[in-house]
């Protein structure tokens, strides 16, 4: 949130993204298989607009590895 608030000189967009990500994360918590399988066997990717939420389901929780802006160079993506 701080990154976008500083970049845009406004908290409005940051707060909008925060609400959107939390809403979508609730879906992932309820339905962990929603995400697309990745090259890493236990990691899935869930598309949220221009972003991809990379996460892993364990027996007890969902681990979020990264929230990646898909408009970036794909070579810069590091999930773990």
GICORMO-V884070 format. One record per pair of residues at least 24 apart in sequence whose C-alpha atoms are under 7 Angstrom apart, sorted by sequence separation. I is the first residue (numbers start at 0). J is the second residue. D is the distance in Angstrom with one decimal. If there is no record, write none. Layout:
# GICORMO-V884070
i & j & d
I & J & D
I & J & D
This chain:
# GICORMO-V884070
i & j & d
31 & 56 & 6.7
53 & 78 & 6.9
28 & 61 & 6.9
